Amino acid sequence: VSTASRSLPACPSACPCQEYIMIVVFGIEYIARIWAAGCCCRYRGWRGRLKFSRKPFCVIDIIVLIASLAVLAAGTQGNVFATSALRSLRFLQILRMVRMDRRGGTWKLLGSVVYAHSKELITAWYIGFLVLVFSSFLVYLAEKDENQKEFGTYADALWWGTITLTTIGYGDKCPVTWVGRLMAASFALLGISFFALPAGILGSGFALKVQEQHRQKHFEKRRSPAAGLIQAAWRLHSTDASRPHLIATWRFYYDCIPSL
């Protein structure tokens, strides 16, 4: 809201109040996290809490708090330049969204999928890069004389190839010769298929990985009852009176019941 100049005259006191509320909330959260860090054995005592406060996210939090206080102080004094310079530091609060996944399960899942399909991804990207380079060069050769304004250099052709093969299509550069258009259409159909392959590879990899995680969860749920059932069956077998020669299996019960 503070970046929109039209909204400031309509609510002159809303932004400072919002800043005060955010500072209070973030300050209380920061103090609570520093205090609760002692629950972990690594961060017990004032030295452990000092070590915890040097973690990257804690450093970002304290920088955001200091920058917010500085913005409010500079705004009350009318220093517009200092306020605009310090306001950019408040965008560090966006990094706090990364901490929503505290265990990092999302990033671990993404890394495992990319690692498992690294060969397929590298192959698709390599072929797509080759198609991009050759198509841009051939279109540049076809357009450099007739369309000097838009395809004056090979860098312009690379920009056109990147925008075309990634299906963005800004439309700022277009071939005008029939040879350039024919090659552009041919390479677009060929290149888009290779540029779209990584999305399909990652999609199928995510689906398989999530299915594997669900299967692992079901296995974990069934493992404890199965182990208990096996132990109960073995104890029933070992306490059978018809097999008194199984002396080793009776030691557990001898310890539990000293005298029979």
C-alpha positions in Angstrom: 0.0 0.0 0.0 2.8 2.4 0.8 4.3 2.0 -2.7 1.1 3.5 -4.2 1.3 7.2 -4.1 -2.4 7.7 -4.8 -3.4 5.7 -1.7 -1.3 7.8 0.8 -3.5 10.9 0.8 -6.6 8.8 1.4 -5.3 7.1 4.5 -2.4 9.2 5.9 -2.4 7.5 9.3 -3.2 3.9 8.2 0.4 3.1 7.0 2.1 4.3 10.2 -0.4 2.3 12.3 0.2 -0.7 10.2 4.0 -0.3 10.6 3.6 -0.1 14.4 1.5 -3.2 14.5 4.0 -5.1 12.4 6.9 -4.0 14.5 5.2 -5.1 17.7 4.2 -8.5 16.2 7.6 -9.2 14.7 9.4 -8.0 17.8 7.3 -10.2 20.1 7.8 -13.2 17.8 11.6 -12.6 17.6 11.9 -12.4 21.4 9.7 -15.5 21.9 11.9 -17.5 19.4 15.1 -16.4 21.2 13.6 -17.4 24.5 12.2 -20.7 23.2 15.5 -21.6 21.6 16.7 -22.9 25.0 14.5 -25.9 24.5 17.2 -27.3 22.2 20.3 -28.5 24.0 22.5 -26.7 21.4 21.1 -23.3 22.3 20.9 -23.5 26.1 22.2 -20.6 28.1 23.0 -17.1 26.9 25.8 -18.3 24.7 23.4 -20.8 23.0 20.8 -18.1 22.4 23.5 -15.8 21.0 24.5 -18.6 18.6 20.8 -19.0 17.6 20.5 -15.2 17.0 23.3 -15.4 14.5 21.4 -17.7 12.2 20.6 -16.2 8.8 16.8 -15.9 9.4 17.3 -14.3 12.8 19.7 -11.8 11.3 17.2 -11.0 8.6 14.5 -10.5 11.2 16.5 -8.1 13.3 17.5 -6.2 10.1 13.8 -5.9 9.1 12.9 -4.6 12.6 15.7 -2.1 12.7 14.9 -0.9 9.1 11.2 -0.5 10.0 12.0 1.5 13.1 14.4 3.7 11.0 11.7 4.2 8.4 9.2 5.4 11.0 11.8 7.7 12.6 12.9 9.2 9.3 9.2 9.6 8.2 8.3 11.6 11.3 11.3 13.9 10.7 10.3 14.5 7.1 13.5 13.0 5.5 12.0 11.8 2.3 15.3 10.5 0.8 16.2 8.5 3.9 12.6 7.1 4.0 12.6 5.9 0.4 16.1 4.4 0.8 15.2 2.5 4.0 11.8 1.4 2.7 13.5 -1.0 0.3 14.9 -3.0 3.2 11.4 -3.9 4.3 11.1 -6.1 1.3 13.3 -8.5 3.2 10.1 -9.5 5.0 9.2 -11.4 1.8 12.0 -13.9 2.7 10.0 -14.8 5.9 7.6 -16.7 3.6 10.4 -19.2 3.0 10.3 -20.1 6.7 6.6 -21.3 6.4 8.0 -24.7 5.6 10.0 -25.1 8.8 11.2 -28.7 8.1 12.1 -27.9 4.5 10.0 -30.8 3.2 9.0 -28.9 0.0 12.6 -28.1 -0.9 13.7 -31.7 -0.1 11.0 -33.0 -2.3 12.0 -30.7 -5.2 15.7 -31.6 -4.8 15.0 -35.3 -4.8 12.8 -35.1 -7.9 15.4 -33.0 -9.8 18.2 -35.4 -8.7 16.3 -38.5 -9.6 15.5 -37.1 -13.1 18.7 -35.1 -13.6 19.8 -37.0 -16.8 16.4 -36.5 -18.5 16.4 -32.9 -17.6 19.9 -32.2 -18.8 19.2 -34.0 -22.1 16.0 -32.0 -22.7 17.7 -28.7 -21.8 20.7 -29.5 -23.9 18.7 -30.2 -27.0 16.5 -27.2 -26.4 19.5 -25.0 -26.1 20.9 -26.3 -29.4 17.6 -25.7 -31.1 17.6 -22.2 -29.7 21.1 -21.4 -30.9 20.7 -22.8 -34.4 17.2 -21.4 -35.0 18.2 -17.9 -33.8 21.2 -18.0 -36.1 19.3 -19.1 -39.2 16.6 -16.6 -38.6 19.2 -13.9 -38.1 20.8 -14.8 -41.5 17.4 -14.7 -43.2 16.3 -11.4 -41.6 19.5 -9.3 -41.1 19.2 -7.6 -44.6 15.4 -7.1 -44.9 14.7 -6.5 -41.2 17.8 -4.6 -39.9 15.8 -2.7 -37.3 14.6 -5.8 -35.4 17.3 -8.3 -36.3 20.3 -6.1 -36.5 22.5 -8.4 -34.3 22.6 -12.0 -33.3 21.7 -11.0 -29.8 18.4 -9.7 -31.1 17.8 -13.0 -32.8 18.6 -14.8 -29.5 16.1 -12.7 -27.7 13.5 -13.5 -30.3 14.3 -17.2 -30.1 14.1 -17.2 -26.3 10.8 -15.5 -26.3 9.4 -17.7 -29.1 10.5 -21.1 -27.9 9.5 -20.4 -24.3 5.9 -19.6 -25.6 6.0 -16.1 -24.0 5.5 -14.3 -27.3 5.9 -10.6 -26.6 5.7 -9.8 -30.3 8.3 -7.0 -30.2 10.4 -8.8 -32.9 8.8 -10.7 -35.8 10.4 -12.0 -39.1 9.1 -10.4 -42.2 10.6 -12.5 -45.0 8.9 -15.7 -46.1 12.2 -17.7 -45.5 12.4 -16.3 -42.0 8.8 -17.0 -41.2 9.1 -20.6 -42.6 12.1 -21.3 -40.4 10.6 -19.6 -37.4 7.5 -21.7 -37.7 9.5 -24.9 -38.1 11.9 -24.3 -35.3 9.1 -23.1 -33.0 7.2 -26.4 -33.4 10.4 -28.3 -32.9 11.8 -26.2 -30.0 8.7 -25.8 -28.0 8.4 -29.6 -27.7 11.9 -29.8 -26.1 11.3 -26.8 -23.9 8.1 -28.3 -22.6 9.8 -31.6 -21.8 11.2 -30.5 -18.4 7.7 -29.6 -17.2 6.4 -33.0 -18.0 9.5 -34.7 -16.5 9.1 -32.8 -13.3 5.4 -33.3 -13.2 5.6 -37.1 -13.5 8.5 -37.1 -11.0 6.5 -35.2 -8.4 3.6 -37.6 -8.9 5.8 -40.7 -8.5 7.6 -39.2 -5.5 4.3 -38.2 -3.7 3.0 -41.7 -4.4 6.1 -43.2 -2.9 5.8 -41.0 0.2 2.2 -42.1 0.7 3.3 -45.7 0.4 6.0 -45.2 2.9 3.6 -43.6 5.3 1.2 -46.6 5.0 4.2 -48.9 5.6 5.2 -47.0 8.7 1.7 -47.2 10.1 1.6 -51.0 9.5 5.1 -51.8 10.8 4.4 -51.2 14.5 1.2 -53.3 14.6 2.9 -56.1 12.6 5.9 -56.1 14.9 3.6 -56.3 17.9 1.7 -59.2 16.3 4.9 -61.1 15.6 6.1 -60.6 19.2 2.8 -61.7 20.6 2.8 -64.8 18.4 6.3 -65.7 19.4 5.5 -65.3 23.1 2.5 -67.5 22.7 4.7 -70.1 21.0 7.4 -69.8 23.6 5.0 -70.2 26.6 3.4 -73.4 25.3 3.5 -76.0 28.1 4.0 -78.8 25.6 7.6 -77.5 24.9 9.2 -77.1 28.3 12.7 -77.7 26.8 12.7 -74.1 25.3 14.6 -72.7 28.3 15.9 -69.6 26.5 12.4 -68.3 25.8 11.4 -68.5 29.4 14.1 -66.2 30.7 11.9 -63.1 30.1 9.1 -64.6 32.3 11.6 -65.8 34.9 12.7 -62.2 35.3 9.1 -60.9 35.5 7.9 -63.7 38.0 10.8 -64.6 40.3 8.9 -67.4 42.1 6.4 -69.8 40.5 
